[in-house]
Amino acid sequence: MVTVTVKRNERNGIEEITISGHAHAGKHGSDIVCAAVSAVSLGTINSADLLLGSNPNVQFAEREGGYLHWKVGDCPDPLLSEKQQLLAESMIVSLFMIAETNGKYVSIQDPKWQGGV
């Protein structure tokens, strides 16, 4: 199962997003659930990097089927931080949509959106 964990600060801003695991919804290389999670998460992070020039603080690993950790709240520029927050929230909403139709394979832990959109 893919697990998405969102850590927020007291202002409800996203501090960190961690995605780990593998959906096992299909054969290796044909798992559309994992492909969707990867496309949404990597596309968002690439957008933060290329469109905002924010050089996002991200760690990747192939352990246990995959691992991504984005320290979203690690941006000192207030305007850039606000834009990065919007992209991160958009990523979480998109991942919730994937989980809504594929809940057997994707689990999301987020205090703001717990229970669905």
N, CA, C and O atoms as a Tinker XYZ file with bonds, in Angstrom:
   468  protein
     1  N      0.829000   -1.183000    0.000000    73     2
     2  CA     0.000000    0.000000    0.000000    64     1     3
     3  C      0.876000    1.250000    0.000000    63     2     4     5
     4  O      1.921000    1.285000    0.649000    81     3
     5  N      0.440000    2.272000   -0.732000    73     3     6
     6  CA     1.101000    3.567000   -0.715000    64     5     7
     7  C      0.532000    4.348000    0.468000    63     6     8     9
     8  O     -0.684000    4.454000    0.624000    81     7
     9  N      1.417000    4.889000    1.295000    73     7    10
    10  CA     0.993000    5.689000    2.435000    64     9    11
    11  C      1.493000    7.113000    2.254000    63    10    12    13
    12  O      2.683000    7.341000    2.035000    81    11
    13  N      0.574000    8.070000    2.348000    73    11    14
    14  CA     0.897000    9.492000    2.253000    64    13    15
    15  C      0.658000   10.087000    3.637000    63    14    16    17
    16  O     -0.443000    9.986000    4.180000    81    15
    17  N      1.693000   10.710000    4.207000    73    15    18
    18  CA     1.568000   11.340000    5.513000    64    17    19
    19  C      1.901000   12.818000    5.374000    63    18    20    21
    20  O      2.953000   13.185000    4.850000    81    19
    21  N      0.985000   13.662000    5.853000    73    19    22
    22  CA     1.166000   15.107000    5.769000    64    21    23
    23  C      1.331000   15.652000    7.184000    63    22    24    25
    24  O      0.499000   15.413000    8.059000    81    23
    25  N      2.420000   16.388000    7.388000    73    23    26
    26  CA     2.664000   17.047000    8.674000    64    25    27
    27  C      2.429000   18.535000    8.462000    63    26    28    29
    28  O      2.983000   19.140000    7.544000    81    27
    29  N      1.588000   19.122000    9.335000    73    27    30
    30  CA     1.238000   20.528000    9.212000    64    29    31
    31  C      1.697000   21.308000   10.434000    63    30    32    33
    32  O      1.917000   20.739000   11.503000    81    31
    33  N      1.839000   22.634000   10.261000    73    31    34
    34  CA     2.178000   23.499000   11.397000    64    33    35
    35  C      0.891000   24.058000   11.990000    63    34    36    37
    36  O     -0.199000   23.744000   11.512000    81    35
    37  N      1.006000   24.876000   13.017000    73    35    38
    38  CA    -0.166000   25.426000   13.716000    64    37    39
    39  C     -1.010000   26.347000   12.841000    63    38    40    41
    40  O     -2.190000   26.543000   13.133000    81    39
    41  N     -0.448000   26.916000   11.787000    73    39    42
    42  CA    -1.206000   27.759000   10.847000    64    41    43
    43  C     -1.854000   26.907000    9.757000    63    42    44    45
    44  O     -2.422000   27.438000    8.803000    81    43
    45  N     -1.768000   25.596000    9.903000    73    43    46
    46  CA    -2.312000   24.618000    8.967000    64    45    47
    47  C     -1.539000   24.559000    7.653000    63    46    48    49
    48  O     -2.007000   23.975000    6.676000    81    47
    49  N     -0.356000   25.167000    7.633000    73    47    50
    50  CA     0.504000   25.057000    6.456000    64    49    51
    51  C      1.198000   23.708000    6.440000    63    50    52    53
    52  O      1.438000   23.113000    7.490000    81    51
    53  N      1.512000   23.236000    5.274000    73    51    54
    54  CA     2.187000   21.945000    5.144000    64    53    55
    55  C      3.665000   22.102000    5.464000    63    54    56    57
    56  O      4.352000   22.922000    4.854000    81    55
    57  N      4.149000   21.331000    6.407000    73    55    58
    58  CA     5.569000   21.297000    6.749000    64    57    59
    59  C      6.288000   20.224000    5.928000    63    58    60    61
    60  O      7.342000   20.475000    5.344000    81    59
    61  N      5.699000   19.025000    5.895000    73    59    62
    62  CA     6.340000   17.894000    5.224000    64    61    63
    63  C      5.292000   16.979000    4.607000    63    62    64    65
    64  O      4.183000   16.838000    5.123000    81    63
    65  N      5.667000   16.362000    3.495000    73    63    66
    66  CA     4.853000   15.321000    2.870000    64    65    67
    67  C      5.762000   14.111000    2.685000    63    66    68    69
    68  O      6.846000   14.216000    2.110000    81    67
    69  N      5.308000   12.966000    3.178000    73    67    70
    70  CA     6.059000   11.724000    3.008000    64    69    71
    71  C      5.174000   10.722000    2.283000    63    70    72    73
    72  O      4.028000   10.493000    2.670000    81    71
    73  N      5.714000   10.131000    1.234000    73    71    74
    74  CA     5.008000    9.093000    0.480000    64    73    75
    75  C      5.901000    7.866000    0.485000    63    74    76    77
    76  O      7.073000    7.937000    0.115000    81    75
    77  N      5.336000    6.731000    0.910000    73    75    78
    78  CA     6.147000    5.510000    0.954000    64    77    79
    79  C      5.304000    4.296000    0.585000    63    78    80    81
    80  O      4.077000    4.309000    0.678000    81    79
    81  N      5.992000    3.268000    0.172000    73    79    82
    82  CA     5.341000    2.003000   -0.147000    64    81    83
    83  C      5.041000    1.841000   -1.622000    63    82    84    85
    84  O      5.417000    2.671000   -2.450000    81    83
    85  N      4.358000    0.758000   -1.930000    73    83    86
    86  CA     4.006000    0.407000   -3.300000    64    85    87
    87  C      2.564000   -0.083000   -3.303000    63    86    88    89
    88  O      2.166000   -0.819000   -2.400000    81    87
    89  N      1.791000    0.300000   -4.277000    73    87    90
    90  CA     0.367000   -0.035000   -4.312000    64    89    91
    91  C      0.102000   -1.532000   -4.512000    63    90    92    93
    92  O     -0.840000   -2.078000   -3.937000    81    91
    93  N      0.922000   -2.187000   -5.318000    73    91    94
    94  CA     0.694000   -3.592000   -5.675000    64    93    95
    95  C     -0.683000   -3.771000   -6.317000    63    94    96    97
    96  O     -1.363000   -4.769000   -6.081000    81    95
    97  N     -1.081000   -2.796000   -7.129000    73    95    98
    98  CA    -2.365000   -2.866000   -7.822000    64    97    99
    99  C     -2.237000   -3.519000   -9.192000    63    98   100   101
   100  O     -3.233000   -3.698000   -9.893000    81    99
   101  N     -1.038000   -3.867000   -9.568000    73    99   102
   102  CA    -0.785000   -4.507000  -10.855000    64   101   103
   103  C      0.646000   -5.005000  -10.904000    63   102   104   105
   104  O      1.420000   -4.802000   -9.969000    81   103
   105  N      0.989000   -5.659000  -12.006000    73   103   106
   106  CA     2.351000   -6.161000  -12.171000    64   105   107
   107  C      3.347000   -5.012000  -12.163000    63   106   108   109
   108  O      3.019000   -3.892000  -12.553000    81   107
   109  N      4.562000   -5.296000  -11.717000    73   107   110
   110  CA     5.628000   -4.290000  -11.723000    64   109   111
   111  C      5.753000   -3.711000  -13.127000    63   110   112   113
   112  O      5.887000   -4.451000  -14.101000    81   111
   113  N      5.709000   -2.408000  -13.223000    73   111   114
   114  CA     5.786000   -1.732000  -14.510000    64   113   115
   115  C      4.424000   -1.482000  -15.134000    63   114   116   117
   116  O      4.324000   -0.756000  -16.123000    81   115
   117  N      3.365000   -2.075000  -14.570000    73   115   118
   118  CA     2.007000   -1.904000  -15.097000    64   117   119
   119  C      1.022000   -1.447000  -14.022000    63   118   120   121
   120  O     -0.192000   -1.514000  -14.218000    81   119
   121  N      1.536000   -0.989000  -12.907000    73   119   122
   122  CA     0.698000   -0.587000  -11.774000    64   121   123
   123  C      0.259000    0.861000  -11.972000    63   122   124   125
   124  O      1.027000    1.786000  -11.709000    81   123
   125  N     -0.983000    1.058000  -12.438000    73   123   126
   126  CA    -1.441000    2.413000  -12.750000    64   125   127
   127  C     -1.685000    3.261000  -11.502000    63   126   128   129
   128  O     -1.648000    4.489000  -11.576000    81   127
   129  N     -1.932000    2.622000  -10.355000    73   127   130
   130  CA    -2.115000    3.396000   -9.128000    64   129   131
   131  C     -0.786000    4.014000   -8.715000    63   130   132   133
   132  O     -0.723000    5.201000   -8.397000    81   131
   133  N      0.279000    3.210000   -8.718000    73   131   134
   134  CA     1.610000    3.743000   -8.399000    64   133   135
   135  C      2.026000    4.800000   -9.421000    63   134   136   137
   136  O      2.629000    5.815000   -9.072000    81   135
   137  N      1.698000    4.546000  -10.675000    73   135   138
   138  CA     2.042000    5.513000  -11.721000    64   137   139
   139  C      1.325000    6.840000  -11.484000    63   138   140   141
   140  O      1.911000    7.905000  -11.680000    81   139
   141  N      0.064000    6.784000  -11.065000    73   139   142
   142  CA    -0.691000    8.008000  -10.802000    64   141   143
   143  C     -0.108000    8.775000   -9.622000    63   142   144   145
   144  O      0.056000    9.993000   -9.693000    81   143
   145  N      0.206000    8.072000   -8.541000    73   143   146
   146  CA     0.798000    8.717000   -7.358000    64   145   147
   147  C      2.147000    9.335000   -7.726000    63   146   148   149
   148  O      2.445000   10.463000   -7.332000    81   147
   149  N      2.944000    8.610000   -8.467000    73   147   150
   150  CA     4.256000    9.117000   -8.880000    64   149   151
   151  C      4.126000   10.332000   -9.786000    63   150   152   153
   152  O      4.845000   11.316000   -9.617000    81   151
   153  N      3.209000   10.264000  -10.746000    73   151   154
   154  CA     3.026000   11.384000  -11.678000    64   153   155
   155  C      2.581000   12.645000  -10.951000    63   154   156   157
   156  O      3.100000   13.728000  -11.219000    81   155
   157  N      1.631000   12.519000  -10.039000    73   155   158
   158  CA     1.134000   13.678000   -9.301000    64   157   159
   159  C      2.231000   14.253000   -8.411000    63   158   160   161
   160  O      2.475000   15.459000   -8.429000    81   159
   161  N      2.891000   13.399000   -7.635000    73   159   162
   162  CA     3.887000   13.896000   -6.675000    64   161   163
   163  C      5.126000   14.452000   -7.377000    63   162   164   165
   164  O      5.581000   15.547000   -7.049000    81   163
   165  N      5.662000   13.724000   -8.317000    73   163   166
   166  CA     6.858000   14.211000   -9.009000    64   165   167
   167  C      6.549000   15.410000   -9.899000    63   166   168   169
   168  O      7.368000   16.321000  -10.023000    81   167
   169  N      5.366000   15.414000  -10.519000    73   167   170
   170  CA     4.964000   16.564000  -11.334000    64   169   171
   171  C      4.849000   17.832000  -10.501000    63   170   172   173
   172  O      5.252000   18.909000  -10.940000    81   171
   173  N      4.302000   17.703000   -9.303000    73   171   174
   174  CA     4.164000   18.859000   -8.422000    64   173   175
   175  C      5.522000   19.374000   -7.969000    63   174   176   177
   176  O      5.774000   20.579000   -7.979000    81   175
   177  N      6.381000   18.467000   -7.579000    73   175   178
   178  CA     7.715000   18.868000   -7.115000    64   177   179
   179  C      8.522000   19.483000   -8.258000    63   178   180   181
   180  O      9.237000   20.465000   -8.057000    81   179
   181  N      8.409000   18.914000   -9.440000    73   179   182
   182  CA     9.084000   19.501000  -10.600000    64   181   183
   183  C      8.526000   20.884000  -10.917000    63   182   184   185
   184  O      9.271000   21.773000  -11.328000    81   183
   185  N      7.216000   21.074000  -10.728000    73   183   186
   186  CA     6.609000   22.393000  -10.932000    64   185   187
   187  C      7.154000   23.402000   -9.941000    63   186   188   189
   188  O      7.475000   24.531000  -10.311000    81   187
   189  N      7.263000   22.997000   -8.667000    73   187   190
   190  CA     7.830000   23.893000   -7.651000    64   189   191
   191  C      9.249000   24.293000   -8.034000    63   190   192   193
   192  O      9.650000   25.442000   -7.850000    81   191
   193  N      9.991000   23.353000   -8.559000    73   191   194
   194  CA    11.380000   23.623000   -8.932000    64   193   195
   195  C     11.463000   24.500000  -10.181000    63   194   196   197
   196  O     12.127000   25.537000  -10.171000    81   195
   197  N     10.793000   24.087000  -11.253000    73   195   198
   198  CA    10.940000   24.773000  -12.537000    64   197   199
   199  C     10.149000   26.073000  -12.640000    63   198   200   201
   200  O     10.643000   27.046000  -13.209000    81   199
   201  N      8.931000   26.108000  -12.102000    73   199   202
   202  CA     8.110000   27.315000  -12.214000    64   201   203
   203  C      8.438000   28.354000  -11.150000    63   202   204   205
   204  O      8.406000   29.557000  -11.409000    81   203
   205  N      8.754000   27.874000   -9.944000    73   203   206
   206  CA     9.025000   28.803000   -8.847000    64   205   207
   207  C     10.509000   29.012000   -8.596000    63   206   208   209
   208  O     10.908000   29.984000   -7.953000    81   207
   209  N     11.329000   28.092000   -9.108000    73   207   210
   210  CA    12.761000   28.164000   -8.822000    64   209   211
   211  C     13.039000   27.976000   -7.338000    63   210   212   213
   212  O     14.015000   28.515000   -6.816000    81   211
   213  N     12.190000   27.215000   -6.654000    73   211   214
   214  CA    12.286000   27.093000   -5.200000    64   213   215
   215  C     13.299000   26.055000   -4.730000    63   214   216   217
   216  O     13.589000   25.965000   -3.537000    81   215
   217  N     13.834000   25.278000   -5.657000    73   215   218
   218  CA    14.798000   24.238000   -5.294000    64   217   219
   219  C     14.279000   23.441000   -4.093000    63   218   220   221
   220  O     14.876000   23.492000   -3.018000    81   219
   221  N     13.165000   22.700000   -4.266000    73   219   222
   222  CA    12.520000   22.018000   -3.150000    64   221   223
   223  C     13.449000   21.029000   -2.441000    63   222   224   225
   224  O     14.274000   20.360000   -3.063000    81   223
   225  N     13.285000   20.962000   -1.129000    73   223   226
   226  CA    14.071000   20.061000   -0.282000    64   225   227
   227  C     13.399000   18.692000   -0.308000    63   226   228   229
   228  O     12.440000   18.453000    0.427000    81   227
   229  N     13.906000   17.788000   -1.160000    73   227   230
   230  CA    13.280000   16.487000   -1.390000    64   229   231
   231  C     14.322000   15.380000   -1.260000    63   230   232   233
   232  O     15.459000   15.517000   -1.710000    81   231
   233  N     13.903000   14.278000   -0.634000    73   231   234
   234  CA    14.719000   13.065000   -0.593000    64   233   235
   235  C     13.926000   11.944000   -1.264000    63   234   236   237
   236  O     12.720000   11.813000   -1.057000    81   235
   237  N     14.610000   11.148000   -2.059000    73   235   238
   238  CA    14.017000   10.000000   -2.735000    64   237   239
   239  C     14.790000    8.745000   -2.344000    63   238   240   241
   240  O     15.973000    8.816000   -2.013000    81   239
   241  N     14.121000    7.608000   -2.385000    73   239   242
   242  CA    14.791000    6.320000   -2.192000    64   241   243
   243  C     13.919000    5.241000   -2.816000    63   242   244   245
   244  O     12.705000    5.404000   -2.931000    81   243
   245  N     14.529000    4.164000   -3.209000    73   243   246
   246  CA    13.799000    3.031000   -3.771000    64   245   247
   247  C     13.484000    1.973000   -2.727000    63   246   248   249
   248  O     13.023000    0.885000   -3.072000    81   247
   249  N     13.724000    2.275000   -1.453000    73   247   250
   250  CA    13.507000    1.278000   -0.415000    64   249   251
   251  C     12.021000    0.962000   -0.254000    63   250   252   253
   252  O     11.165000    1.833000   -0.415000    81   251
   253  N     11.737000   -0.278000    0.060000    73   251   254
   254  CA    10.377000   -0.737000    0.340000    64   253   255
   255  C      9.379000   -0.298000   -0.721000    63   254   256   257
   256  O      8.253000    0.076000   -0.393000    81   255
   257  N      9.766000   -0.337000   -1.956000    73   255   258
   258  CA     8.842000   -0.006000   -3.029000    64   257   259
   259  C      8.771000    1.458000   -3.388000    63   258   260   261
   260  O      8.046000    1.834000   -4.309000    81   259
   261  N      9.505000    2.290000   -2.682000    73   259   262
   262  CA     9.521000    3.709000   -3.023000    64   261   263
   263  C      9.391000    4.591000   -1.809000    63   262   264   265
   264  O      8.752000    4.231000   -0.820000    81   263
   265  N     10.010000    5.757000   -1.898000    73   263   266
   266  CA     9.991000    6.704000   -0.785000    64   265   267
   267  C     10.261000    8.100000   -1.324000    63   266   268   269
   268  O     11.181000    8.302000   -2.117000    81   267
   269  N      9.442000    9.076000   -0.883000    73   267   270
   270  CA     9.635000   10.468000   -1.239000    64   269   271
   271  C      9.326000   11.292000    0.007000    63   270   272   273
   272  O      8.318000   11.063000    0.675000    81   271
   273  N     10.185000   12.240000    0.313000    73   271   274
   274  CA     9.967000   13.127000    1.459000    64   273   275
   275  C     10.259000   14.554000    1.010000    63   274   276   277
   276  O     11.371000   14.864000    0.581000    81   275
   277  N      9.236000   15.434000    1.115000    73   275   278
   278  CA     9.358000   16.828000    0.703000    64   277   279
   279  C      9.162000   17.708000    1.925000    63   278   280   281
   280  O      8.096000   17.700000    2.540000    81   279
   281  N     10.198000   18.472000    2.278000    73   279   282
   282  CA    10.092000   19.445000    3.369000    64   281   283
   283  C      9.578000   20.745000    2.763000    63   282   284   285
   284  O     10.357000   21.613000    2.370000    81   283
   285  N      8.268000   20.864000    2.695000    73   283   286
   286  CA     7.611000   21.991000    2.044000    64   285   287
   287  C      7.845000   23.285000    2.818000    63   286   288   289
   288  O      8.082000   24.333000    2.216000    81   287
   289  N      7.781000   23.222000    4.131000    73   287   290
   290  CA     7.900000   24.410000    4.961000    64   289   291
   291  C      9.302000   24.963000    5.076000    63   290   292   293
   292  O      9.560000   25.840000    5.901000    81   291
   293  N     10.206000   24.466000    4.262000    73   291   294
   294  CA    11.618000   24.844000    4.327000    64   293   295
   295  C     11.939000   25.934000    3.301000    63   294   296   297
   296  O     12.918000   25.827000    2.563000    81   295
   297  N     11.103000   26.995000    3.257000    73   295   298
   298  CA    11.287000   28.060000    2.273000    64   297   299
   299  C     11.238000   29.416000    2.984000    63   298   300   301
   300  O     10.188000   29.796000    3.501000    81   299
   301  N     12.359000   30.155000    3.020000    73   299   302
   302  CA    12.405000   31.412000    3.775000    64   301   303
   303  C     11.675000   32.595000    3.118000    63   302   304   305
   304  O     11.264000   33.513000    3.829000    81   303
   305  N     11.502000   32.606000    1.811000    73   303   306
   306  CA    10.840000   33.710000    1.105000    64   305   307
   307  C      9.321000   33.566000    1.252000    63   306   308   309
   308  O      8.765000   32.562000    0.806000    81   307
   309  N      8.625000   34.550000    1.871000    73   307   310
   310  CA     7.178000   34.432000    2.126000    64   309   311
   311  C      6.325000   34.252000    0.868000    63   310   312   313
   312  O      5.407000   33.433000    0.872000    81   311
   313  N      6.600000   34.986000   -0.196000    73   311   314
   314  CA     5.814000   34.864000   -1.422000    64   313   315
   315  C      6.043000   33.499000   -2.073000    63   314   316   317
   316  O      5.098000   32.843000   -2.510000    81   315
   317  N      7.282000   33.091000   -2.129000    73   315   318
   318  CA     7.628000   31.790000   -2.691000    64   317   319
   319  C      7.023000   30.670000   -1.846000    63   318   320   321
   320  O      6.534000   29.675000   -2.379000    81   319
   321  N      7.060000   30.841000   -0.536000    73   319   322
   322  CA     6.484000   29.854000    0.376000    64   321   323
   323  C      4.982000   29.704000    0.140000    63   322   324   325
   324  O      4.460000   28.589000    0.123000    81   323
   325  N      4.289000   30.832000   -0.041000    73   323   326
   326  CA     2.841000   30.797000   -0.297000    64   325   327
   327  C      2.522000   30.036000   -1.584000    63   326   328   329
   328  O      1.583000   29.240000   -1.620000    81   327
   329  N      3.292000   30.276000   -2.627000    73   327   330
   330  CA     3.081000   29.588000   -3.900000    64   329   331
   331  C      3.398000   28.100000   -3.774000    63   330   332   333
   332  O      2.690000   27.256000   -4.322000    81   331
   333  N      4.457000   27.792000   -3.054000    73   331   334
   334  CA     4.839000   26.397000   -2.848000    64   333   335
   335  C      3.755000   25.671000   -2.030000    63   334   336   337
   336  O      3.452000   24.507000   -2.290000    81   335
   337  N      3.173000   26.375000   -1.037000    73   335   338
   338  CA     2.084000   25.799000   -0.240000    64   337   339
   339  C      0.881000   25.463000   -1.132000    63   338   340   341
   340  O      0.263000   24.409000   -0.978000    81   339
   341  N      0.558000   26.358000   -2.055000    73   339   342
   342  CA    -0.567000   26.116000   -2.956000    64   341   343
   343  C     -0.315000   24.878000   -3.824000    63   342   344   345
   344  O     -1.213000   24.059000   -4.018000    81   343
   345  N      0.892000   24.750000   -4.338000    73   343   346
   346  CA     1.229000   23.568000   -5.122000    64   345   347
   347  C      1.134000   22.303000   -4.269000    63   346   348   349
   348  O      0.614000   21.282000   -4.721000    81   347
   349  N      1.636000   22.373000   -3.042000    73   347   350
   350  CA     1.603000   21.207000   -2.152000    64   349   351
   351  C      0.165000   20.822000   -1.808000    63   350   352   353
   352  O     -0.172000   19.638000   -1.798000    81   351
   353  N     -0.686000   21.814000   -1.526000    73   351   354
   354  CA    -2.102000   21.522000   -1.244000    64   353   355
   355  C     -2.765000   20.888000   -2.461000    63   354   356   357
   356  O     -3.565000   19.962000   -2.327000    81   355
   357  N     -2.435000   21.382000   -3.635000    73   355   358
   358  CA    -2.972000   20.820000   -4.866000    64   357   359
   359  C     -2.546000   19.357000   -5.014000    63   358   360   361
   360  O     -3.338000   18.513000   -5.433000    81   359
   361  N     -1.307000   19.069000   -4.670000    73   359   362
   362  CA    -0.807000   17.698000   -4.723000    64   361   363
   363  C     -1.620000   16.802000   -3.788000    63   362   364   365
   364  O     -2.003000   15.696000   -4.168000    81   363
   365  N     -1.884000   17.275000   -2.565000    73   363   366
   366  CA    -2.631000   16.475000   -1.602000    64   365   367
   367  C     -4.057000   16.231000   -2.100000    63   366   368   369
   368  O     -4.568000   15.118000   -1.980000    81   367
   369  N     -4.701000   17.256000   -2.654000    73   367   370
   370  CA    -6.052000   17.086000   -3.193000    64   369   371
   371  C     -6.049000   16.044000   -4.312000    63   370   372   373
   372  O     -6.930000   15.187000   -4.360000    81   371
   373  N     -5.073000   16.111000   -5.204000    73   371   374
   374  CA    -4.981000   15.134000   -6.299000    64   373   375
   375  C     -4.759000   13.722000   -5.761000    63   374   376   377
   376  O     -5.348000   12.764000   -6.261000    81   375
   377  N     -3.912000   13.597000   -4.747000    73   375   378
   378  CA    -3.670000   12.280000   -4.142000    64   377   379
   379  C     -4.929000   11.759000   -3.448000    63   378   380   381
   380  O     -5.193000   10.557000   -3.468000    81   379
   381  N     -5.710000   12.657000   -2.831000    73   379   382
   382  CA    -6.982000   12.245000   -2.234000    64   381   383
   383  C     -7.936000   11.713000   -3.296000    63   382   384   385
   384  O     -8.658000   10.748000   -3.046000    81   383
   385  N     -7.950000   12.320000   -4.465000    73   383   386
   386  CA    -8.813000   11.849000   -5.544000    64   385   387
   387  C     -8.389000   10.441000   -5.986000    63   386   388   389
   388  O     -9.235000    9.596000   -6.280000    81   387
   389  N     -7.088000   10.202000   -6.029000    73   387   390
   390  CA    -6.594000    8.865000   -6.364000    64   389   391
   391  C     -7.000000    7.882000   -5.277000    63   390   392   393
   392  O     -7.457000    6.778000   -5.577000    81   391
   393  N     -6.837000    8.276000   -4.007000    73   391   394
   394  CA    -7.178000    7.396000   -2.888000    64   393   395
   395  C     -8.684000    7.128000   -2.838000    63   394   396   397
   396  O     -9.107000    6.037000   -2.454000    81   395
   397  N     -9.486000    8.108000   -3.220000    73   395   398
   398  CA   -10.932000    7.940000   -3.179000    64   397   399
   399  C    -11.402000    6.805000   -4.075000    63   398   400   401
   400  O    -12.337000    6.081000   -3.734000    81   399
   401  N    -10.750000    6.655000   -5.222000    73   399   402
   402  CA   -11.143000    5.586000   -6.145000    64   401   403
   403  C    -10.276000    4.342000   -6.016000    63   402   404   405
   404  O    -10.568000    3.311000   -6.621000    81   403
   405  N     -9.213000    4.436000   -5.231000    73   403   406
   406  CA    -8.279000    3.315000   -5.074000    64   405   407
   407  C     -7.864000    3.139000   -3.621000    63   406   408   409
   408  O     -6.700000    2.863000   -3.332000    81   407
   409  N     -8.821000    3.299000   -2.702000    73   407   410
   410  CA    -8.548000    3.269000   -1.268000    64   409   411
   411  C     -7.910000    1.980000   -0.776000    63   410   412   413
   412  O     -7.270000    1.962000    0.276000    81   411
   413  N     -8.079000    0.924000   -1.518000    73   411   414
   414  CA    -7.467000   -0.365000   -1.174000    64   413   415
   415  C     -5.946000   -0.306000   -1.337000    63   414   416   417
   416  O     -5.220000   -1.114000   -0.759000    81   415
   417  N     -5.473000    0.659000   -2.131000    73   415   418
   418  CA    -4.052000    0.740000   -2.457000    64   417   419
   419  C     -3.349000    1.999000   -1.960000    63   418   420   421
   420  O     -2.120000    2.045000   -1.917000    81   419
   421  N     -4.127000    3.031000   -1.581000    73   419   422
   422  CA    -3.545000    4.315000   -1.173000    64   421   423
   423  C     -4.206000    4.774000    0.130000    63   422   424   425
   424  O     -5.431000    4.807000    0.239000    81   423
   425  N     -3.377000    5.125000    1.112000    73   423   426
   426  CA    -3.859000    5.642000    2.391000    64   425   427
   427  C     -3.247000    7.022000    2.631000    63   426   428   429
   428  O     -2.045000    7.217000    2.447000    81   427
   429  N     -4.087000    7.978000    3.045000    73   427   430
   430  CA    -3.599000    9.342000    3.285000    64   429   431
   431  C     -3.913000    9.747000    4.722000    63   430   432   433
   432  O     -5.050000    9.647000    5.182000    81   431
   433  N     -2.883000   10.201000    5.410000    73   431   434
   434  CA    -3.009000   10.710000    6.773000    64   433   435
   435  C     -2.710000   12.205000    6.740000    63   434   436   437
   436  O     -1.563000   12.617000    6.563000    81   435
   437  N     -3.758000   13.009000    6.913000    73   435   438
   438  CA    -3.610000   14.460000    6.875000    64   437   439
   439  C     -4.647000   15.069000    7.807000    63   438   440   441
   440  O     -5.844000   14.898000    7.575000    81   439
   441  N     -4.230000   15.770000    8.848000    73   439   442
   442  CA    -5.190000   16.332000    9.801000    64   441   443
   443  C     -6.177000   17.327000    9.196000    63   442   444   445
   444  O     -7.284000   17.468000    9.714000    81   443
   445  N     -5.816000   18.015000    8.127000    73   443   446
   446  CA    -6.722000   18.986000    7.506000    64   445   447
   447  C     -7.799000   18.311000    6.687000    63   446   448   449
   448  O     -8.972000   18.673000    6.777000    81   447
   449  N     -7.412000   17.337000    5.893000    73   447   450
   450  CA    -8.330000   16.735000    4.943000    64   449   451
   451  C     -8.810000   15.340000    5.361000    63   450   452   453
   452  O     -9.464000   14.652000    4.578000    81   451
   453  N     -8.496000   14.927000    6.572000    73   451   454
   454  CA    -8.877000   13.586000    6.996000    64   453   455
   455  C    -10.381000   13.388000    6.812000    63   454   456   457
   456  O    -11.190000   14.229000    7.204000    81   455
   457  N    -10.725000   12.277000    6.217000    73   455   458
   458  CA   -12.134000   12.013000    5.970000    64   457   459
   459  C    -12.551000   12.340000    4.541000    63   458   460   461
   460  O    -13.707000   12.133000    4.173000    81   459
   461  N    -11.636000   12.841000    3.744000    73   459   462
   462  CA   -11.932000   13.107000    2.335000    64   461   463
   463  C    -12.117000   14.577000    2.037000    63   462   464   465
   464  O    -12.173000   15.411000    2.940000    81   463
   465  N    -12.209000   14.873000    0.783000    73   463   466
   466  CA   -12.353000   16.251000    0.325000    64   465   467
   467  C    -13.798000   16.644000    0.307000    63   466   468
   468  O    -14.126000   17.775000   -0.052000    81   467
